[in-house]
Amino acid sequence: MTPARRPLAGRTLLVVGAADPVASSAALHAAARGAAVVAAGPDVPKVILTAGLIAATGATGRVVEEAAPPLLGAALVRAAVAALGPAAAPITDVVVADAVFATPALAAAAGSDLVAALPPGARLHRAEAAPTDGPKAAGRRIADGLLAPPGPPR
């Protein structure tokens, strides 16, 4: 695939709640655009399915093999980095599915904790629980957001 068709090459996403339809769609769209994806979530067998779909396309799809949540924050980042391996690019973006948390506020807090454990410039993207335009369109919208230039360093 040409660089123009892989605009996210060199980017790595940590997707929390990767079995959620919106987060899964975002992961698949991002992988199709060249991003590597580390999938995590509370239902590990379903997370493995999402990572398998990514890997089946030839993209890099890895799995955190511990339920997340409850694994979050710096511990989840360490597990994601271990799943990627030592030669992998650093995690640049985090996608958090609201549906795997009791409230959107808890999802936002978990996402902020994850971004704080990553290198400066890492960005948080939220996968809403019930998007009005459906999970595929919402996932595409998240992947489109990954193409936007990063904001100022935190």
N, C-alpha and C positions, 0 to 999 in steps of 0.2 A: 504494500500500500504506500502511496506517495505521502510525503510530509504534509501536503495540503489536506489529505484525507485522514491524517493522524495528528490533528492539532493538539491533542493532549498527551502526545508522546513525552515521556520524561516526568509526567505527573503521576502521583500515587494517591489513591483514595482509600481511606478507612471508612467502611460503610457499616454503621451500627444499626441493626435491625434489617439486615440484608435479605431476610425472607419476606419482609413486608412488601406488598406489591409496588408501592411507589419507590421505596429504596432500591428494590431489585431492578426496577426499570431504569432508575438513575445509574446504577452500577453497570448494567448492560449497555446503555447508551454511551457512558463514559469509556468503557472498555472498547467499544466499537470505534471510538475516536482516538484510541491509542493509550489510554490511561491504564496503569496497573491497578488492580483492586484487591484490597484485603477485606474479606467479608467476616462480619461478627454478628452475633445476635443471641437471644435467649434460647432459641430452638435450633441447636447446632445441626441436626440432620437436614433441616430445611435451608440453613445457611450453606451447607455443603452443596446442596442442589444449585443454588444461585452461583456459587463459585465454579461448579462444574459446567454450567451453561456458559460462563465467561471463558473458561479454559477450552471448551469445545470449539470456540470461534478462533482459537489461536492466541487469544490475549492472555495476559498474566492474571490469574485468579487464585488467591490464597485464602486460607481459612484460619481464624482464631478458634482453636478447638476447645475453648472454655466458654460457657454461657456468659453473654455480655448484653444487658446486665445479668447478673450482679457485678461482673468484672467491668470496671470503668476507670476513667482517669489515666494516670501515669502507668498503672499496671496493665491496662488494656493496650496502651501505646507500646509498652515493652513486648507484650505478646504479639502484637501486629508486626513489629519490627522483626521479631524472631521468626514469624511465619514467612516473611519476605526473604529472609536470608541476608547475610552480611554484604553482598554486592549490590543490593537493591537501592534504588533512589529513595530519598527520605519521603515520608508521608507529607503531602502538600495540602490535602483537603480532607475534611471529615463530613460525611453525610450521616445525619442522625434521624431515624424514623420516629416521629412523635408517637406512633402506635405502640411501640414497645415500652413506653413509660406510662405511669398512671395519669400524668397531666402533661400538657405542652410545656409548662414551666419547668418540670423535672427534666424533660428532654432538652430544653434550652440550657439548663444548668449543667447537665452531663456533657453536652456539646462544648460548652465553654471550658469545662475542666479538661476535656480532651485537647482542645486547641492550645490551652495553656501548657500542656505537656509536650507540645511539638515545637519545632524550630520557628523562629519569627517568620511571619508571612503566611503561615498556615491559615486556611479559611474554613469556616463552618457553613454548611448548607443543611437546611431542615427539610425533611420529607413530611409534609402534613398528612394527618391521619385520613382525612376524607376529602380529597381535592374535588372540586366541582367539575373539573374537566376530565376526571378519570386518572387512574394510576399511570398509564403509559404516557399520556401528555404531560402529567406532572413530573414524571421521571425525565422526560426529554427536556423540560424546562430547567430542571436542576442541572442536567448535563450542559445545556446552553449557558447557564450561569458560570460554569467552570471555565468557559472561554473568555469571560470578561476579564479585563486586566485587574490584577490584585489591587486592593486598596492600600492605604499607607500602613507601614509596619506597626504592629501593636506594641 
